[in-house]
Amino acid sequence: MHKGDHSRVVLAMVGLPARGKSYIARKVARYLSWLGHKTRVFNVGSYRRAHVGSHQPNEFFNPDNEAGRNALRDLAMMALEDMFAWFDDGGDVGIYDATNSTGSRRRMVEERCREKGIPLVFIESICNDPAVIDANVRETKLSMPDYAGVDAVEAVSDFRARIAHYERVYEPLDDHDGSYIKIIDVGQKVVLNRMQGYLPGRLVPLLINLHIAPRPIWLTRHGESAFNVLAIIGGDADLSPHGEEYARQLATFVRGRERDLPVRETMTVWTSTLRRTIQTALPLSAKPVAFRALDEIDAGVCDGMTYEQIREQMPDVYAARKADKFRYRYPRGESYEDVIQRLDPMIIQLERQRAPVLLIGHQAVLRALYAYLMDRPPSECPRLEIPLHTVIELTPTAYGCKEERFVLPPGLDTDHDKERPSNRL
Ligand code: F6P
């Protein structure tokens, strides 16, 4: 986020159970947090589990059951008020993750947002594909505490009955609902109504590209470069002989992993425009897709220097970066904060890919991408471990990514520049 941009907004989810609301809520939270907005999800289901216990039979959700209806309304209000208290403490984006499936419930949310002076945008997920709903129930609902120790067949049938209770009173968003984004069948169709403000508009590219097809993302730095050997930052050096060996190992490794995938899709290879990443891709692809946005952090006036030289010749720069490595912008260069902003379109590209992606990048850029994919606070980025000659395999799952790391050649820590104390800025 750029300084001074503290736009506040409530994003309220709408939709029947098992339509991916929490998936979308978490994805949006991860994305906006990464972009620097203080974001939090308030999930009413968690309030229900904490306050009335997780083992509620489907009858609890029957709209004709007055006690259940009142309890659910009180819990929804509790989460809503907690969200406003959090806004008072400096929150930027509150994501209200509930079904909000009736017009009257939405009027209530609207009313409170108006009183608090916080703009409201509804995000509705409509899904008509029984296979997607079924997969969602099996992947995310059966593992909920609600069904701990319950037989799977029984749990699925109870959850279906719960959905049916909501279906009887469900009123999809219509034009009376003000500002909204309606996502139909996992992004097949998206409707925008009365969109206002900068932030909600920024979500649209993410939301239209969401999908749940499983595929691995391989992240790796380029092979060791001639500048890595000398501990020089930046520049556009060629690979060292070690680096060339890594490029060959990487090709063999990735081809092997690709062969083992359950679904065969041709992998795409992405690099920066710098020679060391393109040379690393060479044994796999003579023409990788090279993105300028993937170029290494611009060290400005320090480009081509070692950390030791910076400490000796520009002690102020050295000290200032050490004091706040995330925000510090090299003179005529970039900060990590800047790198995140320029990587935003790459995240959208990554999200939309259905085929496996091998992304050959650089230390700072990969730290920023990894922070998004693994939902780490952006401020932690500058210290994340992204060693040379290591492939990080990330496989998106329902609510995050599974991670595995492979050092190539196996058993050999070839990260030369990690060893040097001078690299610890
Ligand atoms: O040392 C390799 C390198 O990719 C440099 O080009 C870049 O300036 C640096 O890593 C980024 O890491 P840090 O933010 O820790 O200085």
Residues whose N, C-alpha, C, O or C-beta is under 5 A from the ligand:
A	BS01	F6P	I232 I233 G234 E296 I297 A299 H362 Q363 A364 P382 N423
